[in-house]
Amino acid sequence: MWLTLILFVVGLGLAFGLGVMVGRQRAIPTSTPLEATPLVNFEFKIPADTAPGDQLYLTGSFNQWRPNDPTYVLSRSADIAYGAWPFTHGLQLDFKLTRGSWSNVEKSLDGSEIPNRTGIAASGAQVKGTVAAWADRQRDAAKIYDERVERVDFFSHALGITRTFYIYLPIETRSDENLRVPSLYLFRGHEREWINKTEDGTRGGNRNVIDVYEELRRHDRIGPMVLIFPGMTSANDAIHSLGINLHSAKLAADLSLGTGLFEDFIYRDLIPYVETHYPVLFGGAHRSLDGFSLGGFISVNQALRHPNEWASVGAYDGLFFWDDPENAEIIAARDSVFERDLFDANFGVPRDHTFAAQHNPLTLLRIDGAQASKLQWLIEYGPESAEPNVNYYRGTRLDELLREVGAHNRLSGVVPNANHSWQMADEHMRRSLPYHYQQTQ
């Protein structure tokens, strides 16, 4: 009897001990299970001719290749489309981007079919890329785009390659060989964009900035000016230089960028070539610049870095990187746009914050903005209600810093009911061109 009782107590103790061990093993797992449906992030640079109202879709094996599936609509911020969706872990993702149908699916720059994009669903996965063109908006690389301009291909010693720009000459300069007039440089990305009437659907295919200029001339609101349209991107418009000497040109891996010294190109090659081959007045007092979106970054940045080279500067809905509230010499850590791989060649990987601060309007104004008051400022941007598809907050920050250094914006700043489109960029020029002319004639 005693033996039976002893064995029962020992058995009960062993059972309790094993139970505790099992409980401990369950409470502290030796490994973390894989997330069943991880969130995959997508981000793409899209062509400038993508109209603001166009919805962009992911279409692929995960939704039976439906080109307009409302579940997979991408969000947009200027020229970036992005979104995030959960997928089964390990799922192979095959897809393309469309604007709602197969007739406007993405294509290569020459109009040929592209392979399906791919990705693997995993925790923290990111799928990035560039849409070269849309099927219904093919471009001809050799096209003039507007018979009123002259296409110029010339060798750039700074870049070590041949580059292209377009130039518009007012009728007076063709009949009077001694006449010289002010010059206006218009920046965006590819040299085609300001003059291409179909750059996005908002222009209706029948207007561009030259039409705006000529209307102002007919109403005697402006005198003769030479308009110059330089290219600041790679040949396929996929890599933007921001008009600076690229920090890490090798990261771009694109021969059409040459050495990547685009700031040197502007001052050592482009301006001297224009002022020795065309009927423009010499010197910064007779020179102005303006730009749209990243072209707005270029125009403001160059005016601040070279204030003696320009008399008047404008920008519509420019993208400027946030300055850090505590340290004027770095870009704010909260600015996720600054970290996008679109800017890897511009600022290096990891980012060189000292270099970036020397090439960013908001930080330049914080570091040494005294020179800004020498220039005429013509800054506009979209309304707060249109964020994040316009650059209202970045534009208002630029306006605020200009006021702090004693510079005056002669335009209204925010434009009610505006959007990030070429039609609005042209309308900005309708307001800014007379000021540019008055300041530089």
DABEL-V879753 format. One record per pair of residues at least 24 apart in sequence whose C-alpha atoms are under 7 Angstrom apart, sorted by sequence separation. I is the first residue (numbers start at 0). GAP is how many residues later the second one is. D is the distance in whole Angstrom. If there is no record, write none. Layout:
BEGIN
I,GAP,D ; I,GAP,D
END
This chain:
BEGIN
93,24,5 ; 107,24,5 ; 108,24,5 ; 110,24,7 ; 283,24,6 ; 286,24,6 ; 287,24,5 ; 288,24,5 ; 289,24,4 ; 290,24,5 ; 291,24,5 ; 292,24,5 ; 293,24,6 ; 329,24,6 ; 92,25,5 ; 93,25,7 ; 105,25,6 ; 106,25,7 ; 107,25,6 ; 165,25,7 ; 283,25,4 ; 284,25,6 ; 285,25,7 ; 287,25,6 ; 288,25,6 ; 289,25,5 ; 290,25,6 ; 291,25,6 ; 292,25,4 ; 293,25,6 ; 328,25,6 ; 92,26,5 ; 106,26,5 ; 164,26,6 ; 282,26,7 ; 283,26,4 ; 284,26,5 ; 291,26,6 ; 292,26,6 ; 330,26,6 ; 91,27,6 ; 92,27,6 ; 105,27,6 ; 106,27,5 ; 110,27,6 ; 283,27,6 ; 329,27,5 ; 91,28,5 ; 105,28,4 ; 106,28,6 ; 328,28,5 ; 90,29,6 ; 91,29,7 ; 104,29,6 ; 105,29,6 ; 389,29,6 ; 89,30,6 ; 90,30,5 ; 103,30,6 ; 104,30,6 ; 378,30,6 ; 389,30,6 ; 47,31,7 ; 66,31,6 ; 89,31,5 ; 103,31,5 ; 376,31,6 ; 377,31,6 ; 379,31,7 ; 382,31,6 ; 388,31,7 ; 46,32,7 ; 60,32,7 ; 67,32,4 ; 88,32,5 ; 89,32,6 ; 102,32,6 ; 103,32,5 ; 376,32,5 ; 377,32,6 ; 378,32,6 ; 379,32,7 ; 380,32,6 ; 381,32,6 ; 382,32,6 ; 45,33,5 ; 60,33,6 ; 66,33,5 ; 67,33,6 ; 87,33,7 ; 88,33,5 ; 102,33,6 ; 372,33,6 ; 376,33,6 ; 377,33,5 ; 379,33,4 ; 380,33,5 ; 381,33,5 ; 382,33,6 ; 385,33,7 ; 44,34,6 ; 45,34,6 ; 59,34,5 ; 60,34,7 ; 66,34,5 ; 86,34,6 ; 328,34,6 ; 372,34,4 ; 378,34,6 ; 379,34,6 ; 380,34,6 ; 381,34,7 ; 382,34,7 ; 44,35,5 ; 45,35,7 ; 59,35,4 ; 66,35,6 ; 327,35,6 ; 369,35,6 ; 371,35,6 ; 379,35,6 ; 382,35,6 ; 43,36,6 ; 44,36,6 ; 58,36,5 ; 59,36,6 ; 361,36,6 ; 364,36,7 ; 368,36,6 ; 381,36,5 ; 42,37,7 ; 43,37,5 ; 57,37,7 ; 58,37,6 ; 381,37,6 ; 42,38,6 ; 43,38,6 ; 57,38,6 ; 58,38,6 ; 190,38,6 ; 327,38,6 ; 328,38,7 ; 381,38,7 ; 42,39,4 ; 57,39,5 ; 190,39,5 ; 320,39,7 ; 322,39,6 ; 327,39,6 ; 41,40,5 ; 42,40,7 ; 56,40,6 ; 57,40,7 ; 190,40,4 ; 319,40,7 ; 321,40,7 ; 322,40,5 ; 41,41,5 ; 55,41,7 ; 56,41,5 ; 189,41,5 ; 319,41,7 ; 320,41,7 ; 40,42,6 ; 41,42,6 ; 55,42,6 ; 56,42,6 ; 182,42,6 ; 183,42,6 ; 184,42,6 ; 185,42,6 ; 186,42,6 ; 188,42,6 ; 189,42,6 ; 319,42,7 ; 40,43,4 ; 55,43,5 ; 56,43,6 ; 180,43,6 ; 181,43,5 ; 182,43,5 ; 183,43,5 ; 184,43,5 ; 185,43,5 ; 186,43,6 ; 188,43,5 ; 189,43,6 ; 39,44,5 ; 40,44,7 ; 54,44,6 ; 55,44,7 ; 180,44,6 ; 181,44,6 ; 182,44,6 ; 183,44,6 ; 184,44,6 ; 188,44,5 ; 38,45,6 ; 39,45,6 ; 53,45,6 ; 54,45,7 ; 180,45,7 ; 38,46,5 ; 39,46,6 ; 38,47,4 ; 189,47,6 ; 37,48,5 ; 38,48,7 ; 188,48,7 ; 36,49,5 ; 37,49,6 ; 145,49,6 ; 36,50,5 ; 37,50,7 ; 144,50,7 ; 145,50,7 ; 36,51,5 ; 37,51,6 ; 144,51,5 ; 188,51,7 ; 35,52,6 ; 36,52,5 ; 241,52,7 ; 35,53,6 ; 34,54,7 ; 169,54,6 ; 225,54,7 ; 377,54,6 ; 169,55,6 ; 242,55,6 ; 169,56,6 ; 241,56,6 ; 168,57,5 ; 167,58,6 ; 168,58,7 ; 300,58,7 ; 167,59,5 ; 300,59,6 ; 166,60,6 ; 167,60,7 ; 300,60,5 ; 166,61,5 ; 299,61,6 ; 165,62,6 ; 166,62,6 ; 165,63,5 ; 311,63,6 ; 312,63,6 ; 313,63,6 ; 314,63,7 ; 315,63,6 ; 316,63,6 ; 164,64,6 ; 165,64,7 ; 306,64,7 ; 310,64,5 ; 311,64,5 ; 312,64,5 ; 313,64,4 ; 314,64,5 ; 315,64,5 ; 316,64,4 ; 164,65,5 ; 310,65,6 ; 311,65,6 ; 312,65,6 ; 313,65,5 ; 314,65,6 ; 315,65,5 ; 316,65,6 ; 163,66,7 ; 164,66,6 ; 163,67,7 ; 303,68,6 ; 318,72,6 ; 316,73,7 ; 317,73,7 ; 316,74,5 ; 319,74,6 ; 318,75,7 ; 317,77,7 ; 316,78,7 ; 39,81,6 ; 39,82,7 ; 37,83,7 ; 37,84,6 ; 38,84,6 ; 39,84,7 ; 40,84,6 ; 41,84,6 ; 42,84,6 ; 43,84,6 ; 44,84,7 ; 45,84,6 ; 46,84,6 ; 37,85,5 ; 38,85,7 ; 39,85,5 ; 40,85,5 ; 41,85,5 ; 42,85,5 ; 43,85,5 ; 44,85,5 ; 45,85,5 ; 46,85,6 ; 39,86,6 ; 40,86,6 ; 41,86,6 ; 42,86,7 ; 43,86,5 ; 44,86,6 ; 46,86,6 ; 43,87,7 ; 34,88,7 ; 250,93,7 ; 251,93,6 ; 250,94,5 ; 248,96,5 ; 160,97,6 ; 182,97,6 ; 247,97,5 ; 159,98,6 ; 180,98,7 ; 181,98,6 ; 246,98,6 ; 247,98,6 ; 158,99,5 ; 159,99,6 ; 179,99,5 ; 180,99,5 ; 181,99,6 ; 245,99,6 ; 246,99,5 ; 247,99,7 ; 158,100,5 ; 178,100,6 ; 179,100,5 ; 180,100,5 ; 245,100,5 ; 246,100,5 ; 247,100,5 ; 158,101,6 ; 179,101,5 ; 245,101,7 ; 246,101,6 ; 158,102,6 ; 157,103,6 ; 182,103,7 ; 183,103,6 ; 184,103,6 ; 185,103,6 ; 186,103,6 ; 187,103,6 ; 238,103,7 ; 316,103,7 ; 131,104,7 ; 181,104,5 ; 182,104,5 ; 183,104,5 ; 184,104,5 ; 185,104,5 ; 186,104,5 ; 187,104,6 ; 181,105,6 ; 182,105,6 ; 183,105,5 ; 184,105,6 ; 185,105,5 ; 186,105,7 ; 187,105,7 ; 240,105,6 ; 131,106,7 ; 157,106,6 ; 158,106,6 ; 172,106,7 ; 187,106,6 ; 188,106,6 ; 157,107,5 ; 187,107,4 ; 129,108,6 ; 186,108,5 ; 155,109,7 ; 315,109,6 ; 186,111,7 ; 156,112,7 ; 186,112,7 ; 315,112,6 ; 155,113,6 ; 311,124,6 ; 108,127,7 ; 311,127,7 ; 310,128,7 ; 310,129,7 ; 291,133,6 ; 287,148,6 ; 50,149,5 ; 48,150,4 ; 49,150,6 ; 50,150,5 ; 47,151,7 ; 48,151,4 ; 50,151,6 ; 47,152,7 ; 286,153,6 ; 285,154,4 ; 284,155,6 ; 285,155,6 ; 221,212,5 ; 220,213,6 ; 211,214,7 ; 222,214,7 ; 221,215,6 ; 208,217,5 ; 207,218,7 ; 211,218,6 ; 201,219,7 ; 202,219,7 ; 201,220,7 ; 202,220,5 ; 201,221,5 ; 199,222,7 ; 181,258,6 ; 181,259,6 ; 180,260,7 ; 76,311,6 ; 77,311,6 ; 76,312,5 ; 77,312,6 ; 75,313,6 ; 76,313,7 ; 77,342,7 ; 51,368,6 ; 51,369,6 ; 50,370,7
END
